Amino acid sequence: MKLFRIAIGAAIAASVGALTLAAPQLGGHTSAGVARPAPEFRNIDTWLNSPPLKLQELRGQVVLVDFWTYTCINCLNHLPYVQQWHEKYKDKGLTVVGVHTPEFAFEKSTKNVKDAIQRLQIRHAVAQDNSYGTWKAFDNQYWPAVYLIDKEGRIAYSHFGEGSYAATEKKIQALLAEPFPAATASGAAQ
């Protein structure tokens, strides 16, 4: 019986270890070897604070995509940093898009989202993603989640949850400092 318990314990430990190694890392820098093209905004119900945006049309700019919802305490704690980055870098080539993806049915109300935007003094673009189209396109699973898209349209960095604000801002600065290749710029304009 003791040998059976040891075998069961070892099997559980091996399973947990395998799942831990297979799990995606939370946040951090996505290395260039695994950078992927950013998916387009999909199935957006309503654009607030902005006309509809397309990532293809934002080539040459750095784009910060922030998945959030207005009743998530972690999102509310994280929001002042997103707002500061918008204000600090909007004239230097950063476009911030808050993708409001509801956790609860009442968060699907455009009026409720508009009220939250006003109450929270959000000035950057907000895409209302009630059907989770953009959420699914990004393979996102978290609130809040930040994706930084480089000037060529690739996801260059991501972070999930609160924290890593200094690292995220440092990455924003680095991406803004990168040149935009002329060949890509002329190709994007066609």
Buried (B, 14 or more C-beta within 10 A) or exposed (E): EEEEEEEEEEEEEEEEEEEEEEEEEBBBBBEEEEBEEBBBBBBBBBBBBBEEBEBEEBBBBBBBBBBBBBBBEBBBEBBEBBBEBBEEBBEEBBBBBBBBBBEEEEBBBEEBBBEBBEEBEBBBBBBBBBBBBBBBBBEBEBBBBBBBBBBBBBBBBBBBBBBBBEBBBEBBBBBBEEEBEEEBBEEBEE
